[in-house]
């Protein structure tokens, strides 16, 4: 599991909730984030790239950990990532974040579950 385990995702038919505990919430400067299913326009499992220089409210050690809010072109993006190849990226509409990118245990299974909900 390591020092920085994955975030806990709760998926219901109304929302996706990201919960961070202990050191994770300290590093991300946030303990939880709730995203209505109706705000999710796209789900991706493509490998993301590490941010090197980005304005942020969180922690960024390229190659080790990105956690928190990062200001990117087009808006704010929330990251909780240790391994960029194990992430689910949610593109959002009508939400304070443009994207939420979170490392999960099974990205394909998680992404498919969310895709089924947004198609309803």
DSSP file (Angstrom, degrees, kcal/mol; ACC not computed):
  #  RESIDUE AA STRUCTURE BP1 BP2  ACC     N-H-->O    O-->H-N    N-H-->O    O-->H-N    TCO  KAPPA ALPHA  PHI   PSI    X-CA   Y-CA   Z-CA
    1    1 A X              0   0    0      0, 0.0     3,-0.2     0, 0.0     5,-0.1   0.000 360.0 360.0 360.0 -41.5    0.0    0.0    0.0
    2    2 A X        -     0   0    0      1,-0.2     3,-0.4     3,-0.1     0, 0.0  -0.093 360.0 -56.9  84.1 179.0    2.8    2.4    0.7
    3    3 A X  S    S+     0   0    0      1,-0.3     2,-0.5    20,-0.0    -1,-0.2   0.830 131.7  40.0 -67.8 -35.0    3.0    5.8    2.4
    4    4 A X  S    S-     0   0    0     -3,-0.2    -1,-0.3    19,-0.1     3,-0.1  -0.717  81.3-172.1-119.0  78.9    0.5    7.4    0.0
    5    5 A X        -     0   0    0     -2,-0.5    -3,-0.1    -3,-0.4    -2,-0.0  -0.146  36.2 -80.0 -67.3 167.8   -2.3    4.9   -0.7
    6    6 A X        -     0   0    0      1,-0.1    -1,-0.1    -5,-0.1    98,-0.1  -0.185  51.1 -99.3 -64.2 159.4   -5.0    5.5   -3.3
    7    7 A X        -     0   0    0     96,-0.8     2,-0.6    73,-0.3    13,-0.2  -0.390  36.8-110.5 -73.5 157.6   -7.9    7.7   -2.5
    8    8 A X  E     -A   19   0A   0     11,-2.3    11,-2.9    -2,-0.1     2,-0.5  -0.828  32.6-161.3 -93.4 124.0  -11.3    6.2   -1.5
    9    9 A X  E     -A   18   0A   0     -2,-0.6     2,-0.5     9,-0.2     9,-0.2  -0.900   7.7-167.1-106.4 132.8  -14.0    6.5   -4.2
   10   10 A X  E     -A   17   0A   0      7,-2.5     7,-3.0    -2,-0.5     2,-0.5  -0.987  10.0-167.7-115.4 123.8  -17.7    6.1   -3.4
   11   11 A X  E     +A   16   0A   0     -2,-0.5     2,-0.2     5,-0.2     5,-0.2  -0.956  14.3 161.5-118.1 123.3  -19.8    5.8   -6.5
   12   12 A X        -     0   0    0      3,-2.9   105,-0.0    -2,-0.5    25,-0.0  -0.712  56.1 -95.9-124.4 179.6  -23.6    6.1   -6.3
   13   13 A X  S    S+     0   0    0     -2,-0.2     3,-0.1     1,-0.2    -2,-0.0   0.587 124.6  39.7 -73.9  -7.4  -26.3    6.8   -9.0
   14   14 A X  S    S-     0   0    0      1,-0.3    23,-2.2    23,-0.1    24,-0.4   0.669 122.2  -0.1-110.9 -25.0  -26.2   10.5   -7.9
   15   15 A X  E     - B   0  36A   0     21,-0.3    -3,-2.9    22,-0.1     2,-0.5  -0.985  49.5-128.1-159.0 164.2  -22.5   11.3   -7.3
   16   16 A X  E     -AB  11  35A   0     19,-2.6    19,-3.1    -2,-0.3     2,-0.5  -0.996  30.7-163.6-115.9 127.5  -18.9   10.2   -7.1
   17   17 A X  E     -AB  10  34A   0     -7,-3.0    -7,-2.5    -2,-0.5     2,-0.5  -0.953   7.6-158.7-117.4 130.7  -17.2   11.1   -3.8
   18   18 A X  E     -AB   9  33A   0     15,-3.0    15,-1.9    -2,-0.5     2,-0.4  -0.937  12.9-169.1-106.1 121.6  -13.4   11.2   -3.3
   19   19 A X  E     -AB   8  32A   0    -11,-2.9   -11,-2.3    -2,-0.5     2,-0.4  -0.945   5.4-170.1-116.1 134.0  -12.3   10.9    0.3
   20   20 A X        -     0   0    0     11,-3.1     2,-0.3    -2,-0.4   -13,-0.1  -0.961   8.3-167.6-119.9 138.3   -8.8   11.5    1.5
   21   21 A X    >   -     0   0    0     -2,-0.4     3,-1.7     4,-0.0     4,-0.3  -0.875  46.3 -19.1-125.3 156.3   -7.7   10.6    5.0
   22   22 A X  T >> S+     0   0    0     -2,-0.3     4,-1.4     1,-0.3     3,-0.5  -0.202 130.0   3.4  57.7-129.6   -4.7   11.3    7.2
   23   23 A X  H 3> S+     0   0    0      1,-0.2     4,-2.6     2,-0.2    -1,-0.3   0.783 127.4  65.1 -63.0 -28.1   -1.6   12.5    5.4
   24   24 A X  H <> S+     0   0    0     -3,-1.7     4,-2.2     1,-0.2    -1,-0.2   0.926 102.6  45.5 -62.3 -44.8   -3.5   12.5    2.1
   25   25 A X  H <>>S+     0   0    0     -3,-0.5     5,-1.2    -4,-0.3     4,-1.0   0.849 112.4  52.7 -69.7 -31.4   -5.9   15.2    3.1
   26   26 A X  H  <5S+     0   0    0     -4,-1.4     3,-0.3     2,-0.2    -2,-0.2   0.934 112.4  44.3 -64.3 -46.6   -2.9   17.3    4.5
   27   27 A X  H  <5S+     0   0    0     -4,-2.6    32,-0.3     1,-0.2    40,-0.2   0.848 119.7  41.1 -68.2 -34.9   -1.0   17.0    1.2
   28   28 A X  H  <5S-     0   0    0     -4,-2.2    41,-0.3     2,-0.3    -1,-0.2   0.555  99.9-132.8 -89.3  -9.2   -4.1   17.7   -1.0
   29   29 A X  T  <5S+     0   0    0     -4,-1.0     2,-0.3    -3,-0.3    -3,-0.2   0.828  80.5  84.2  57.5  33.0   -5.4   20.5    1.3
   30   30 A X      < -     0   0    0     -5,-1.2    -2,-0.3    -6,-0.2    -1,-0.2  -0.959  59.2-161.6-161.3 142.2   -8.8   18.8    1.1
   31   31 A X  S    S-     0   0    0      1,-0.3   -11,-3.1    -2,-0.3     2,-0.3   0.730  75.6  -0.9-101.0 -26.8  -10.5   16.0    2.8
   32   32 A X  E     -B   19   0A   0    -13,-0.2     2,-0.3    -7,-0.1    -1,-0.3  -0.990  49.8-160.2-158.6 163.9  -13.3   15.2    0.3
   33   33 A X  E     -B   18   0A   0    -15,-1.9   -15,-3.0    -2,-0.3     2,-0.5  -0.956   9.8-158.2-149.8 125.4  -14.8   16.1   -3.0
   34   34 A X  E     -B   17   0A   0     -2,-0.3     2,-0.5   -17,-0.2   -17,-0.2  -0.936   7.7-170.8-112.3 128.1  -18.3   15.3   -4.2
   35   35 A X  E     -B   16   0A   0    -19,-3.1   -19,-2.6    -2,-0.5     2,-0.1  -0.965  21.3-130.8-119.8 116.6  -19.1   15.3   -7.9
   36   36 A X  E >   -B   15   0A   0     -2,-0.5     3,-1.8   -21,-0.2     4,-0.5  -0.411  17.7-128.5 -62.4 139.7  -22.7   15.0   -9.1
   37   37 A X  G >  S+     0   0    0    -23,-2.2     3,-1.5     1,-0.3    -1,-0.1   0.864 109.4  63.0 -55.5 -36.2  -23.0   12.4  -11.9
   38   38 A X  G 3  S+     0   0    0    -24,-0.4    -1,-0.3     1,-0.3   -23,-0.1   0.671  98.2  56.3 -65.9 -16.1  -24.8   15.0  -14.0
   39   39 A X  G <  S+     0   0    0     -3,-1.8    54,-2.8    53,-0.1     2,-0.6   0.586  85.3  94.3 -89.0 -11.5  -21.6   17.1  -14.0
   40   40 A X  E <   +C   92   0B   0     -3,-1.5    52,-0.2    -4,-0.5     3,-0.1  -0.730  40.6 166.3 -87.9 118.0  -19.4   14.3  -15.5
   41   41 A X  E     +     0   0B   0     50,-2.8     2,-0.3    -2,-0.6    51,-0.2   0.667  65.2  15.7-102.2 -21.5  -19.2   14.7  -19.3
   42   42 A X  E     -C   91   0B   0     49,-1.3    49,-2.5     2,-0.0     2,-0.4  -0.995  55.7-157.5-154.8 146.3  -16.3   12.3  -20.0
   43   43 A X  E     -C   90   0B   0     -2,-0.3     2,-0.3    47,-0.2    47,-0.2  -0.996  18.6-179.9-126.9 130.4  -14.3    9.5  -18.3
   44   44 A X  E     -C   89   0B   0     45,-2.4    45,-2.9    -2,-0.4    -2,-0.0  -0.950  26.6-171.4-131.0 150.0  -10.8    8.6  -19.3
   45   45 A X        +     0   0    0     -2,-0.3    42,-0.2    43,-0.2     3,-0.1   0.150  45.3 133.7-119.9  15.3   -8.2    6.0  -18.2
   46   46 A X        -     0   0    0      1,-0.1     2,-0.1    43,-0.1    41,-0.1  -0.359  68.6 -96.5 -66.3 146.3   -5.4    7.3  -20.3
   47   47 A X        -     0   0    0     38,-0.1    38,-0.2     1,-0.1     2,-0.2  -0.413  43.5-141.5 -61.9 132.6   -2.0    7.7  -18.6
   48   48 A X        -     0   0    0     36,-1.6     2,-0.4    -2,-0.1    36,-0.1  -0.482  10.1-117.4 -93.0 168.1   -1.6   11.3  -17.5
   49   49 A X        -     0   0    0     -2,-0.2     2,-0.1     1,-0.0    -1,-0.0  -0.832  29.7-106.9-105.9 145.2    1.6   13.4  -17.5
   50   50 A X        -     0   0    0     -2,-0.4     2,-0.4     1,-0.1    12,-0.0  -0.406  30.7-125.6 -64.8 141.2    3.3   14.7  -14.4
   51   51 A X        +     0   0    0      1,-0.2     3,-0.2    -2,-0.1    11,-0.1  -0.762  27.7 179.4 -85.7 134.2    3.0   18.5  -13.9
   52   52 A X  S    S+     0   0    0     -2,-0.4     2,-0.6     1,-0.3    -1,-0.2   0.859  72.7  18.4-100.0 -56.4    6.4   20.2  -13.6
   53   53 A X  S    S+     0   0    0      2,-0.0     2,-0.3     0, 0.0    -1,-0.3  -0.955  80.5 139.4-120.4 113.3    5.5   23.8  -13.1
   54   54 A X        -     0   0    0     -2,-0.6     2,-0.2    -3,-0.2    18,-0.1  -0.972  53.3-114.1-153.4 136.0    2.0   24.6  -12.1
   55   55 A X  E     +D   71   0B   0     16,-0.5    16,-2.5    -2,-0.3     2,-0.3  -0.486  54.1 170.0 -65.2 140.0    0.3   27.0   -9.7
   56   56 A X  E     -D   70   0B   0     14,-0.2    14,-0.2    -2,-0.2     2,-0.2  -0.957  51.3-147.2-152.5 163.8   -1.3   25.0   -7.0
   57   57 A X  E    S+D   69   0B   0     12,-2.9    12,-1.7    -2,-0.3     2,-0.3  -0.731  87.8  32.9-129.8  79.7   -3.0   24.6   -3.7
   58   58 A X  E    S-D   68   0B   0     10,-0.2     2,-0.4    -2,-0.2    10,-0.2  -0.933  98.4 -48.9 168.6-149.7   -1.5   21.2   -2.7
   59   59 A X  E     -D   67   0B   0      8,-3.1     8,-2.9    -2,-0.3     2,-0.4  -0.960  38.4-179.9-125.5 135.9    1.6   19.1   -3.1
   60   60 A X  E     +D   66   0B   0     -2,-0.4     2,-0.5     6,-0.2     6,-0.2  -0.896  13.2 161.9-141.0 109.9    3.6   18.3   -6.2
   61   61 A X  E >>  -D   65   0B   0      4,-3.3     3,-3.0    -2,-0.4     4,-2.1  -0.854  41.7-131.8-119.7  91.1    6.7   16.1   -6.3
   62   62 A X  T 34 S+     0   0    0     -2,-0.5   -10,-0.1     1,-0.3     4,-0.1  -0.132  91.6  18.1 -49.8 130.8    7.0   15.2  -10.0
   63   63 A X  T 34 S+     0   0    0      1,-0.1    -1,-0.3    19,-0.0     3,-0.1   0.276 131.5  48.4  90.4  -9.9    7.6   11.4  -10.3
   64   64 A X  T <4 S-     0   0    0     -3,-3.0     2,-0.3     1,-0.2    -2,-0.2   0.687 114.1 -13.6-124.8 -51.2    6.3   10.8   -6.7
   65   65 A X  E  <  -D   61   0B   0     -4,-2.1    -4,-3.3     2,-0.0     2,-0.4  -0.959  35.2-170.2-163.9 137.3    3.0   12.5   -5.9
   66   66 A X  E     +DE  60  81B   0     15,-2.4    15,-2.9    -2,-0.3     2,-0.4  -0.993  25.5 164.2-125.3 124.0    0.5   15.2   -7.1
   67   67 A X  E     +DE  59  80B   0     -8,-2.9    -8,-3.1    -2,-0.4     2,-0.3  -0.942  38.0  16.7-146.4 119.3   -2.2   16.0   -4.6
   68   68 A X  E    S-DE  58  79B   0     11,-2.9    11,-2.8    -2,-0.4     2,-0.5  -0.827  93.7 -24.7 126.9-162.8   -4.6   19.0   -4.5
   69   69 A X  E     -DE  57  78B   0    -12,-1.7   -12,-2.9   -41,-0.3     2,-0.4  -0.782  51.6-172.6 -95.8 129.0   -5.9   21.7   -6.8
   70   70 A X  E     -DE  56  77B   0      7,-3.1     7,-2.8    -2,-0.5     2,-0.8  -0.967  21.6-131.9-123.0 138.0   -3.8   22.8   -9.7
   71   71 A X  E     +DE  55  76B   0    -16,-2.5   -16,-0.5    -2,-0.4     2,-0.2  -0.810  37.0 167.7 -95.6 112.5   -4.6   25.8  -11.9
   72   72 A X  E >   - E   0  75B   0      3,-2.4     3,-2.4    -2,-0.8     2,-0.1  -0.704  48.2 -71.5-116.7 166.5   -4.3   24.8  -15.6
   73   73 A X  T 3  S+     0   0    0      1,-0.3    -1,-0.1    -2,-0.2     0, 0.0  -0.407 124.1  24.0 -56.3 130.1   -5.4   26.5  -18.8
   74   74 A X  T 3  S-     0   0    0     -2,-0.1     2,-0.3    -3,-0.0    -1,-0.3   0.333 128.7 -54.8  94.0  -8.5   -9.1   26.3  -18.9
   75   75 A X  E <  S-E   72   0B   0     -3,-2.4    -3,-2.4    23,-0.0     2,-0.2  -0.871  78.9 -27.5 139.9-170.8   -9.7   26.0  -15.1
   76   76 A X  E     -Ef  71  97B   0     20,-0.5    22,-3.4    -2,-0.3    23,-1.1  -0.583  44.1-164.7 -87.4 144.1   -8.9   24.2  -12.0
   77   77 A X  E     -Ef  70  99B   0     -7,-2.8    -7,-3.1    -2,-0.2     2,-0.5  -0.996   9.8-146.7-128.2 132.0   -7.9   20.5  -11.9
   78   78 A X  E     -Ef  69 100B   0     21,-2.3    23,-3.3    -2,-0.4     2,-0.4  -0.872  21.5-173.7 -99.4 130.5   -7.9   18.3   -8.8
   79   79 A X  E     +Ef  68 101B   0    -11,-2.8   -11,-2.9    -2,-0.5    23,-0.2  -0.950  26.5 169.5-122.0 140.6   -5.3   15.5   -8.6
   80   80 A X  E     +Ef  67 102B   0     21,-2.0    23,-2.6    -2,-0.4     2,-0.4  -0.715  37.0 146.7-139.4  95.7   -4.5   12.7   -6.3
   81   81 A X  E     +E   66   0B   0    -15,-2.9   -15,-2.4    -2,-0.2     3,-0.1  -0.992  27.8 155.2-139.3 131.3   -1.9   10.7   -8.2
   82   82 A X  S    S+     0   0    0     -2,-0.4     2,-0.5     1,-0.3    -1,-0.1   0.600  88.1  33.8-113.2 -39.9    1.1    8.6   -7.4
   83   83 A X    >   -     0   0    0      1,-0.1     3,-2.2     3,-0.1    -1,-0.3  -0.939  69.1-158.8-121.8 105.9    1.1    6.4  -10.5
   84   84 A X  G >  S+     0   0    0     -2,-0.5   -36,-1.6     1,-0.3     3,-0.6   0.635  90.2  62.4 -61.9 -14.0   -0.1    8.2  -13.6
   85   85 A X  G 3  S+     0   0    0    -38,-0.2    -1,-0.3     1,-0.2   -38,-0.1   0.497  99.3  55.5 -88.3  -2.5   -0.9    4.9  -15.4
   86   86 A X  G <  S+     0   0    0     -3,-2.2    18,-2.4    21,-0.1     2,-0.3  -0.064  85.5 117.3-118.5  32.0   -3.5    4.0  -12.7
   87   87 A X  E <   - G   0 103B   0     -3,-0.6     2,-0.5    16,-0.2    16,-0.2  -0.714  51.6-149.4-109.6 152.6   -5.8    7.0  -12.9
   88   88 A X  E     - G   0 102B   0     14,-2.6    14,-2.3    -2,-0.3     2,-0.5  -0.977  18.7-156.7-110.3 128.7   -9.4    7.8  -13.8
   89   89 A X  E     -CG  44 101B   0    -45,-2.9   -45,-2.4    -2,-0.5     2,-0.6  -0.933   3.6-162.9-110.0 124.7   -9.9   11.3  -15.2
   90   90 A X  E     -CG  43 100B   0     10,-3.1    10,-2.0    -2,-0.5     2,-0.5  -0.933   6.5-153.1-108.3 119.9  -13.3   12.9  -15.0
   91   91 A X  E     -CG  42  99B   0    -49,-2.5   -50,-2.8    -2,-0.6   -49,-1.3  -0.804  23.0-156.6 -90.0 130.8  -14.0   15.8  -17.3
   92   92 A X  E     -C   40   0B   0      6,-2.9     2,-0.3    -2,-0.5   -52,-0.2  -0.807  18.7-163.7-117.8 150.1  -16.7   18.0  -15.7
   93   93 A X  S    S+     0   0    0    -54,-2.8     3,-0.1    -2,-0.3     4,-0.1  -0.947  79.1  12.0-121.5 147.7  -19.2   20.6  -16.7
   94   94 A X  S    S+     0   0    0     -2,-0.3     2,-0.3     1,-0.2    -1,-0.2   0.894 102.1 110.8  54.6  45.5  -21.0   23.1  -14.4
   95   95 A X  S    S-     0   0    0      2,-0.2    -1,-0.2    -3,-0.2    -3,-0.1  -0.963  81.1-114.4-142.8 156.4  -18.6   22.3  -11.6
   96   96 A X  S    S+     0   0    0     -2,-0.3   -20,-0.5    -3,-0.1     2,-0.4   0.815 103.4  62.2 -64.8 -27.8  -15.8   24.4   -9.9
   97   97 A X  E     -f   76   0B   0      1,-0.1   -20,-0.2   -22,-0.1    -2,-0.2  -0.790  66.5-157.2 -97.3 141.9  -13.2   21.9  -11.2
   98   98 A X  E    S+     0   0B   0    -22,-3.4    -6,-2.9    -2,-0.4     2,-0.3   0.821  83.2   6.8 -79.1 -35.0  -12.7   21.3  -14.9
   99   99 A X  E     -fG  77  91B   0    -23,-1.1   -21,-2.3    -8,-0.2     2,-0.4  -0.985  57.0-156.2-145.2 153.3  -11.2   17.9  -14.2
  100  100 A X  E     -fG  78  90B   0    -10,-2.0   -10,-3.1    -2,-0.3     2,-0.5  -0.991  15.1-172.5-129.1 124.0  -10.7   15.5  -11.3
  101  101 A X  E     +fG  79  89B   0    -23,-3.3   -21,-2.0    -2,-0.4     2,-0.4  -0.969  11.6 170.0-123.7 117.7   -7.9   13.0  -11.7
  102  102 A X  E     -fG  80  88B   0    -14,-2.3   -14,-2.6    -2,-0.5     2,-0.3  -0.983  32.7-125.2-134.9 136.7   -7.6   10.3   -9.1
  103  103 A X  E     + G   0  87B   0    -23,-2.6   -96,-0.8    -2,-0.4     2,-0.3  -0.639  36.1 179.8 -77.7 135.1   -5.6    7.1   -8.8
  104  104 A X        -     0   0    0    -18,-2.4     3,-0.4    -2,-0.3   -96,-0.1  -0.846  39.2-114.6-131.2 167.6   -7.7    4.0   -8.1
  105  105 A X  S    S+     0   0    0     -2,-0.3     2,-0.4     1,-0.3    -1,-0.1   0.908 110.4  20.6 -69.8 -42.6   -7.1    0.3   -7.6
  106  106 A X     >  +     0   0    0      1,-0.1     4,-2.4     2,-0.0    -1,-0.3  -0.814  68.6 180.0-131.2  90.9   -8.9   -0.8  -10.8
  107  107 A X  H  > S+     0   0    0     -2,-0.4     4,-2.7    -3,-0.4     5,-0.2   0.858  80.2  50.1 -64.3 -38.4   -9.2    2.1  -13.3
  108  108 A X  H  > S+     0   0    0      2,-0.2     4,-2.3     1,-0.2    -1,-0.2   0.927 113.7  44.5 -68.2 -43.8  -11.0    0.2  -16.1
  109  109 A X  H  > S+     0   0    0      2,-0.2     4,-1.9     1,-0.2    -2,-0.2   0.915 116.2  47.4 -65.2 -43.5  -13.7   -1.2  -13.7
  110  110 A X  H  X S+     0   0    0     -4,-2.4     4,-2.0     2,-0.2    -2,-0.2   0.930 112.9  48.4 -63.6 -46.8  -14.1    2.2  -12.0
  111  111 A X  H  X S+     0   0    0     -4,-2.7     4,-2.7    -5,-0.2    -2,-0.2   0.910 110.9  50.1 -62.5 -43.4  -14.3    4.1  -15.3
  112  112 A X  H  X S+     0   0    0     -4,-2.3     4,-2.3     1,-0.2    -1,-0.2   0.893 108.6  52.8 -64.5 -39.0  -16.9    1.7  -16.8
  113  113 A X  H  X S+     0   0    0     -4,-1.9     4,-1.5     2,-0.2    -1,-0.2   0.922 112.6  44.4 -62.0 -43.7  -19.1    1.9  -13.7
  114  114 A X  H  X S+     0   0    0     -4,-2.0     4,-2.2     2,-0.2    -2,-0.2   0.903 110.7  54.8 -68.5 -40.9  -19.1    5.7  -14.0
  115  115 A X  H  X S+     0   0    0     -4,-2.7     4,-1.3     1,-0.2    -2,-0.2   0.905 105.9  52.5 -59.0 -41.7  -19.7    5.6  -17.8
  116  116 A X  H  X S+     0   0    0     -4,-2.3     4,-0.7     1,-0.2    -1,-0.2   0.903 110.1  49.1 -60.6 -40.4  -22.8    3.5  -17.3
  117  117 A X  H >< S+     0   0    0     -4,-1.5     3,-0.6     1,-0.2    -2,-0.2   0.878 109.4  49.8 -68.1 -38.2  -24.1    6.0  -14.8
  118  118 A X  H 3< S+     0   0    0     -4,-2.2    -1,-0.2     1,-0.2    -2,-0.2   0.711 105.4  58.7 -76.7 -17.0  -23.6    9.0  -17.0
  119  119 A X  H 3<        0   0    0     -4,-1.3    -1,-0.2     1,-0.2    -2,-0.2   0.694 360.0 360.0 -79.7 -18.8  -25.3    7.3  -19.9
  120  120 A X    <<        0   0    0     -4,-0.7    -1,-0.2    -3,-0.6    -2,-0.1   0.495 360.0 360.0 -62.6 360.0  -28.5    6.9  -17.9
